[in-house]
Amino acid sequence: MNLVLTSPTGSGPGSTTPNRPSRDTGPPIGGWAFVGVAVTSLGGPLALAALYAPSIVAGASASAGLATLAAAVVFGAPLAIWLRYSRHITDAGGLFAFVEAAAGRRLALVQAGLWIVSYLLYLLYTTAQIVYDTLPAVLPGERRYQRVLELAVPLALAAVMIAGRRTTLVVTGVLAAGQLALAAGLGGVAISHLHTPVSSFGAGAPTGTLATATGQTALLYVCGSLPLFLGGEVARPRRTVRRGLIGAYLGSAAVIVAAVYPLAADPRLAHTPIPGMSIAQQFVGHDFAVVVGIGVAASVGGVMLVEYLALSRLVHAVTSWSLRPIVAGIGIALVGFAPLTLIDPIRIYDDLLKPSLVALWLSQLMVFAAYPRFAARHGNRMLPAWALTTGSTAFALYGLWATLQHSTS
């Protein structure tokens, strides 16, 4: 059994973990395939551009452009920390490998445990969001098939993953290209028809509302860490991971800003169930609106697929189990849990959402808090390291606070 190990014998905190591809996964992943995974993980971008970001900035729509642009800047701090770790570590352990190199295996195992709980729960409950929240707004007749779709979505995810890495990468590549094309098209439609004032990038909204919209939108990008778990499988890993993640983020952020900032011209659109679909309906037609709506659902499903991919790699790195049984085991868990969601899918979604997000922000907080120690051991300048840590820690704490605040509101 040839395994991807997070730390070779004799290494410890502060050591640099090399890229160790496993024969379980096949030949190295190329740069474009990695970019496809990275784009799909970032929200995905069509879901952010057409649904989540517009809904979040609805209360600050007078400054929709500023809120989305500032959110992209705010997220630069955690992204920079991930990229700085990846200068030295490209491994199937992803964030776990970062914490292990900075603070030792015990703390890293805690971080990995929190991360696994978070994303496993996400995989279990997000199907309900697609089937009972997103798709009914796109296809009202879908309600007749919700019980079937509740079982079919996890089955489809498991089938893609079990079919092999090549199939998974092809699917994520298609999803990435389709999302960017639709989001860019949606942005073009919005810009050309809404005649957005330049004040969209000004502080026209109330300060508190604008700050909340900025912070909440920045949180949407957190799944951008998922491609890091493929670090042990890419060709020329350090260059590919860094360039691929930066390029995917900049491209995704650009189409999201382009699609959202025109809402300042017609704030009513931001209050519709799927704002991007409403824009498409009003200015292009029903068919394009349906394509956008289905694309949003597929965008959410794409994030689930990348989470499944990353989860399998992390379990592989932590346990040293063979990858294929892990992929099959996760698939069995997803498919086996699906019938239980039929009892009360909305209740299950609500019950699992909070613990999933709490575990997510705690796991990210450990990554950010460990970074100064890692930076010191690699001879990095400490002032920038502490500045990035401060910003990133505040980001994670805000995510944790927003999760708890929302659950009690």
N, C-alpha and C positions, 0 to 999 in steps of 0.2 A: 504494500500500500504506500503510494507516494503522496505525502500530505503537504499542505501549506502550513508551516509553523510560524507562530508570531515571534518567537524568540529562539534562536539557536542555542544549543548547549553552551553554557558558559557566559551568555550575555545577560545583561541586567539593565536596570534603569539607566537611561542615558546612552545606551548603545544605539547604533544606527541599524535599523532592520532592513536588509536588502530585499529586492524583489525575488520571490520564490514561486514561480508558477508551478501548478500541479498538473500531473498527467491526467487527473480527473477532468480537467476543463478543456483540454485540447490545445491547439496552437494559440499564440498570443493574439490578443484583440487589437485590431488596427485603430488608428486615431479617429476615423469617422464613426466607427461603431461605438467607441467610447463617448463621442460627442452626442450620438443619438440617445444613449442612456442618460447622459447628463441633462440634455434638454427635457427629456420625458420626466425626469425626477424633479425638475424645478416648478412644481406646482400642480400639474403641468401647466405650461404657459397659456394654453387656450382657456383652461378653467380659470386661471388667474385673470386673464384679460377680459373674459366675457361674463364671469360670474362673481368670483370672490372679491377681487379688487374693486370693481364698481360698486358692489354692495357695501363694502367697508367705507369707501369715501363718500357714500351718499349724503351723509350729514355735513360733509365738508366739500361738496361738489363745486363750490365757487373756486376752490383751490385744488381741484382734482389733479392737475398736472404737477403742482408742487408736491402734493402728498405722495404720489406714486414715484416721482423722481427722488424725493428725499428718502423714501423707503429703500430704494435701490442703493443709495449711498449708505444708509444706516447698516444695511446688511453687509456692506463691505468689510466691517470689522470681523465678524465670525468667519466670513469667507477667507479673509487674509490669514487668520490663524490656521484654518484647515490647509491652506496652500503652503504655509511655512512649515507645518509638520510634514507635508508631503514632499518637501525638498529632500528629506532624509528617509522617510518611511513610505513605502508603497507595498501594501500587504493586504491579504484577504481580511485581516482583522479590522481594517479601517480605523474608526475612532478608538476602538479597543486597543489597537496597536499603538496609537498615539499616547494614550494614557499609560499604557504599560511601559513605554520608553521613558515617560516623564516621571512616573510616580510608583512604578512597580506593579507586579502582577495582581496582588490582592485588590488594590483599588481598581485596577483595570477590569477585574472580574465583576466587581460591583457595577461599574459603568456598563459593561456588556450585558449584565443581567437586567438593568433598567431599560437599556435600549431594546433588548429582545422582547421584554414585556410590552413596551410601548408599541413596537411595530407589529408584533403578533396580534395584539388587540386591534390595531388599526386594520389589519387584513380581515379580521373577523367581523368588524362592524361596518366597514365602509360600503359594502355591497348594499346595505339598507339605504344609505344615502343616495346611491345611484338609482336604485329601483323605486324608492318611495318618495324621493324629493326631486331629483333632477329630471328623470325621464318623464314623469307625468306632466311637467311643464312643457315638454317638447312634443310628446305624443300622448294626448289624453286617453286614447284607446289602450295604451300600455297597461293600464290598471287591471285589465282582464288577465294579463299574463304575469303579474308581479310575483306570484308564488313560484312560477316556473323560472323566472329570471333570477330570483333569489337563490335558486339552486344552480342555475346555469353559469352565473358569473364566476363563482369560485371554481367550478369545474373547468371552465375555459382557462382560467389563470393556471391551474394545476397542469392542464394538458399542455399548455405552451411551455412551461418550465420543464416538465418531464420529457417533452420532445427533444430537449437539449439546448445547449447554450446558443448554437447558431440560430435556431428557430427563435429563441428569445430575443437575440440581438436584431434579427430581421424585423420582428414585430415592433420593438422599441424604436428602431430606425424609421419605420413607416409612420408610427405615431408621432415621432418628433418632427419629421418633415411635414406631415399633414397639419399638425398643430401650428407650426410656425407660419405655414402658408395661409391657413384660415385666420390666425390672429393678425397677420400682416394685412390680409384682405379686409378684415373687419376694421382695423385701424384706418386703412385708406378710405373706406366708406364713411366712417365717422368724421374724419378730418375734412373730406370733400363736401359733406352735406351739413354738418353742424356749425361750421364757421365759428370755431371756438375763439374767444377773445384771448389775447396774450395774458390777461389777468388770471387765467387758469394756473399759471406758474407763479402767481403772486400770493401774498398772505391775505386773501380776501375773506377766508373763513375765520370764525372765532379761533383764537390761539389753542385753547384746550381741545376743541374738536379736531383741528388740524393735526395737533400732536398725536392724538389718539389714532386718527386715520393713518398717519405715517407709521406709527409703531405697529399697529395691527397688520398693515400691508407688508411691512418688513418681515413679520413672523411667517408669512406665507412661503417664504423661500427656504425654510429650514431643511426641507427634504433634499436640498442641494448637496448634502453630505453623502447621500446614498452611493454615488459613483465611486467614492473613495474605497469602497469595499471590493472593487474590481482591480485595485492597484496591483495585486499580485498576478494579474492575468494579461496586462496590456503590454504591447511592444514599446520599448523605450519608456518605461513607466513614469519616471519623474517628469520628463518633458511632456509626455502625452497627457498625464493627469492634470498637470498645472494648466497647460495651454487649452486642453479640452474643456475643463471646468470654467475657466475664465471666458472662453469664447461662447460657451453655451449660456452662461449667465448674462453676459452683455447682450447677446442676441435676444434672449428671452425678455430681459428687462426692457429693451428697446421696443419690442412689439407690444408689451403690456402698457408702457407709458403712452405709446401712440394710440392704443385702443381706448384708454381710460380718460386721458386729459380732455378730449372733446366734450365729455359729459357736462363740463361747466356751462355749455351753451344750452343744455336742456336737462336740468337736474331730475326731471320726472322719470327719465329713462333709467336712472340708477336705482329707482325704487321698484322696478319690475322684477318678477321672479328670476329671469335670466337677462340682465341688461344687454349683453351682446346680441342675444337673439332678438330682442326688441328693436335694436338698431338695424339689424339685418332685415327684419320684417318691414320696418317703416320705410327704408330707403332702397331696398333691393327687391324683396319679395318673400313669399312664404317658403319656397323651396330652399333658398339660401339660409333662411332662418332655421329651418329644420336641420340642415347640414351643420350649422353652427351649434345648435343644441345637442345633437347627437355627438358632435365632436367634443363638447364639454364633458359629456358622460364618458366618452372614450379616454379623454385626458385624465380624468380621475382614475379610471381603470388602469391607465398606463403607469401612474404613480404606484398603484398597488402592485403591478408586475415588477417594477424596479425594487420595491420594498421586499418582495418575495426573493428576488435575486440577491439583494444585499443580506437579507436575513440568513439565507442558506450559506453564504460565504463566511459570515461571522460565526455561526455555529460550527462550521468546518474548522475555522481557525482556533476557536476556543477549546473544542473537544477533541480535535484530531480524528474525528470520524470521517469516513468516506463521504464524498459530496453527494453522490447519487442517492443513497438512502436518505440523506438529510432532505434533499429536494422532494423525494417521494413522501417522507414523513410529514413535512409541512403541508404538502398537497392533501394528504389524508386528513390532517387536522382541519384544514379549511373546508373540504367537502363534507367531512363528518359533522362539523359544527353547523353547517348551513341549514339542515332541517330544523335545528333548535331555534333558529332565528324566525322561523315561520310562526312560532307561538305568539310572539309580540315583537316584531322587528324594530319598531320605533323605541320601545322601552329598552331593548337590548342596546340599541345605538346610544341612547342617552346614558345608560348605566356604564358603558365601556369607554365613552369618550373622555370623561374627566381623568380616570386613572391612566389612560393611555397618554394623554398630554402631560400630565404631571410627571410620569416616568420619562417622557421625552425630554422635557426641559431640565430635569435633574441630571440626566445622562449627558446632555450638552454642557451643562454647567461644570461638570467634572472635567470635560475636555478643555474648556476655556481656563478654568482655575489652575490646571496643571501646566499650562503653557509656559509661564515664566521659568519654571524649573527646567523644562526642556530647553528653552532658549539659552539659559545660562550654561548648561552642559555642552551646548554646541557653539559657544562663543559669540552668540548674537548680542547686539546692543540691547541693554535692558530697558532703556526709556521707551523705545517703540514697542517692545514686548509688553511692558506694563500698560501702555496706552491701549494697545489692542485688547489686552486681557480685561481692562476696565470696561471698555466699550462692549465687548462680547459678553462679559458677565452680566452687565446691565441688561443686555438684550435677552439673555436667558431668564434672568430674574423677572423681567417684564412679561415674558411669555408665561412664566409660572404664575405670576400675579394675575394676569389676564384670564388664565384658565380658572383659577380659584374664584376670581371676582365674577366671572360669567356664570359659574355654577351656583352662586348664591344670589344672583340678581333675579 
